[in-house]
Amino acid sequence: MPGKAEIDLINRDPNVMNNHVQVMFDDVLAEPEGAHSADCVWRNSHKCFTCGRNLCYKILTYICGLPLALFWGCVFAMVSFSEIWCVTPHIRCLHVTLYSVKKMLSIILGSILGPIMETYGMIFSRIHITQSQGEPPKPLGSLPGNPPRTGRHD
């Protein structure tokens, strides 16, 4: 079969996808200084942990490995099928169908809204804000030489 990929039986995680799954004894169990068990207990705990982990993992892969591989193969086949035969053509159809709408909106926004926003930008670009620690400025009516405002319009 052309293009048949060889499977690497040594390096089974070449893309380092599961590097976060640390299941070695030293990554799971540790005794701090001052809380050490007997050496024979620690040594045999290491052996029990490693043997139990390996045995359980192998049993689970024998029971579930092939059905799960088939399941995930089918899932990714459906995802690929959906992307290739449904999503991508639909996006292309929308792109072709809405091209004229995009052009009209571009013209309208560029000729009407663009100059308005440019004007607002020029107006607001002249605003300068300074921070002062002193006394706040007085209102315009309270400046020396201005008559006090009464609230009535004469």
Sequence and secondary structure as in RCSB ss.txt:
>XXXX:A:sequence
MPGKAEIDLINRDPNVMNNHVQVMFDDVLAEPEGAHSADCVWRNSHKCFTCGRNLCYKILTYICGLPLALFWGCV
FAMVSFSEIWCVTPHIRCLHVTLYSVKKMLSIILGSILGPIMETYGMIFSRIHITQSQGEPPKPLGSLPGNPPRT
GRHD
>XXXX:A:secstr
 TT     SS S TT SSTT   SHHHH    TT    HHHHHHHHHHHHHHHHHHHHHHIIIIIHHHHHHHHHH
HHHHHHHIIIIIHHHHHHHHHHTHHHHHHHHHHIIIIIHHHHHHHHHHHTT       S     GGGSTTS    
S   
